[in-house]
Each structure stands twice: as C-alpha cells, then as structure tokens.
Amino acid sequence: MRIYLDYAATTPLDQRVADAMRDFELKYFGNPSSQHREGQQARAEIDFARAKVAKFLFCKPQEIIFTSGATEANNLAIQGVINSHIKNYKIKPHVITTKLEHQSVYNTIQELQSRGVIEATFVSPSSNGLIQADDIIGAIKDNTVLVSCIFVSNEVGSILPVREIGQALLRLQPTTYNLKPIFHVDAVQAAKFYNCNVEKLNCDLLTLSAHKLYGPKGIGALFVKKGLKIANLTLGGSQEYGLRPGTQNTSGIIGMAKAIELLGSLDDRSEAAQNITKLRDQLISSVKNGILNGPTGEARTCDNTSFTFFGLDQDTLITALDLEGIAASTGSACVSGSSKPSHVLEALGRTTGQTAATVRLSLGKLTTMAEILRAVKTLNNIVNRLEHEK
C-alpha cells in the first residue's frame, strides 16, 4: 500500500464532496447567468454555496468572489489593488510581503517590481522561518498600498502573525497620500485548522483554495471587503460582481462549499489539528540525519514537516521514496521539477551552494501512525543507503 504524504500539494477529494457535485450537475445543469428557470435554479444554488463560504469567514455573501483557484485569487488581490491605486492616486505603489510566500504572491510582486510598476519590500524570516509583525509594520512607507502575507507557509509550516499585523494596520494613521495599506492574507494552508474570521484578522482580502480542503481542483475564492475598490484582471460579463467575468464553475463552487462545510466548527478543526500534531511530532523526532526546516512547537502548523539532507541529490531521494511507495515532495508543488532553488529555502539559508535534498512530508486526516512509522523507517533507510553510495 502506498503512503500519501503530500497533503500540502493537494488533498484527496472527499467522497461526500464528490457526491454533492455529481448530484448538483445532474439536477442543475443550466447556465447561472441565464434568465430561464434552469439558469436561475443554478444561480440560486451558487448563492447558497456563497453564503456557506461567507459564514466560514464571518463575512457577507457579496464579499465572496469565486475564482479558478488560489493563484488567480492572489493575482486578483495583488494586481487589483495595485492597478486601482495607480489609476486613482497617480503614484508608484509600494508593496510589502515576505520571503515565505507562495509563488503566486512572491513571483507576482517580484515581476511587477522588475518591470518598475511598483516598489517592493520582501521581509526576511529568521533562520527558523519566523516573521515578526514589527518587521512588517516597520517597512511601511508613505506610498505603501498593500501588505500581502501568507497565514501558514506551504513549504516550511511557519504560522505567521497575521492577526497582529492586521491589528497594527488598523491602528495606523493615514499616510501623507491619505492612504492606509490594504491587507491581504493568503489563508490557503491555514483554513483546515485555524480561525479565518476576517473581522478578527482585520484583513481586507483573503484567499482560499478548495483542493487544499478535500474539495475539487480548479476552484478558489477571494474575500473582498465591502467598499474596497480593486481593478479586475479580465474583461467580459458581470459574473462575480464584475470582478471575475465568465461562466462560473458551478459544480466546483458547490464542491468548495461542501468541503468547507465538512471542516466543521473551529473546535472541530482544533481537535483535528491536535490529532495530526501527534503524528507530526512523531515524524520530526524519528527522522535521522536531516535538518528540520522551519519552526518547532506551536509556531509550526500541525500538518507540515520539511527536512534538508546535505550531500544528497534531491531528485534521487524523491524518486527513491516514490519507488518505495511514499508520495512526498520537495516543497511547493508549483516549483517541483524546477532546477531553481526555492526562494523560501534560500531565505532560511538552506541553499549554500553544496548539494542538498529537501523533502516535505505533509499530513492529512487520513494519515495514520502506522503510515508515519513506516514512512520514517523507509526514509531513514534510503538516506543511509544514498550516503554510503556517495
């Protein structure tokens, strides 16, 4: 039996989610933008789904914009704010983010900076992957229009102080341009376990992705606070309040809402986190010869481990694990197979020019202690074998 330890890349589709999507597609096949009964029935089901997502975030249904996934949602948030401010304030915007971000945030801001569209500050983590709220707030300038911060690092599991950042931004006085920075939170890896109440986070924008929550791929959502003006990325119809034109992914939306519903209450999520934490700690304590990337204890999310093994070839190690029935990754699935080192590991000082292999083992609700013990034994044996073959 194979062991799947790549839940941070994607989670298996929950059968109850699949059933909800199938039942919807068979019954409500109309285009939700059509005026006839079939279309309006589909539109009503989307509205019900939107309300479920809004309830999870403690926001209004009209503040939820469905997208094709987290990458589009992050781009809509970042470029939407930047383009809106360029148009309305005639300034060169300054954006603050961190070096722990997902590629859809990090690369977007880096690209806009390289083209001279914006100024950008990339806040560095400590060597164990921690970011301080004061470092974010201290980087604010008169022309800062956006702070974009990941809630939980997808690569090294750091939990960032997004609530403290939001509260500090709330207390800020407007700058000389009469601006207050917009706050965007990438909560893709956090939603399974942590409180994503947008009022408590004091955020203006927040990103979710269904396939990290045992839902379908190809559907995500962006919370856009009422009254916030952002420019849309694409032109077309008036769907999703004009911010995301195009026929909605109806079954995907239904599946996302069902997946979020199945997460349960915050107490349910906390209990799930406690159970997975035991597996994570067993994994961390049992891996030999590897250096743990990221923080330990409560500063680390319950379902993520990442280890670097110096002197080993990364592709060889991942392939050997796969051949032994262990599905693992090198880090973010978005950069797997790239010869370029991860910007997150670079920020932690793990890319020193010498040969090194990084393995991310991420856990989920189907992971068992027996699987952890077998996976660790397999990993240690492979590492020992490869070290002796050098």
Secondary structure, 3 states (H helix, E strand, C coil): CCEECECCCCCCCCHHHHHHHHHHHHHCCCCCCCCCHHHHHHHHHHHHHHHHHHHHHCCCHHHEEEECCHHHHHHHHHHHHHHHHHHHHCCCCEEEEECCCCHHHHHHHHHHHHCCCCEEEEECCCCCCCCCHHHHHCCCCCCEEEEEEECECCCCCEECCHHHHHHHHHHCCCCCCCCCCEEEEECCCCCCCCCCCHHHHCCCEEEEEHHHCCCCCCCEEEEECCCCCCCCCCCCCCCHHHCCCCCCCHHHHHHHHHHHHHHCCHHHHHHHHHHHHHHHHHHHHHCCCCEECCCCHHHECCCEEEEEEECCCHHHHHHHHHHCCEECECCCCCCCCCCCCCHHHHHCCCCCCCCEEEEEEECCCCCCHHHHHHHHHHHHHHHHHHHHHC
